[in-house]
Amino acid sequence: MKYLVVFEKTENSYGAYVPDLSGCVAAASSHEEVCLLIQEAIDLHLQDLQAQGLPVPPPNSVAQHFE
């Protein structure tokens, strides 16, 4: 499954979250690091849901840029 990840740059750091996986977030000092951490967070989040016998939400979010 492919989940949409939203990245946000702040003055001092980078954040990332997955709209379809509530609470699945990461933060780091670089974009490269936050990419690694959010992938890890997604993997752990899905493992935790499965371990608890909870349903894994399907990827539903989409993104589009407008000017």
Helices and strands as residue ranges (DSSP letters): E 6-9, E 14-17, E 25-28, H 31-51
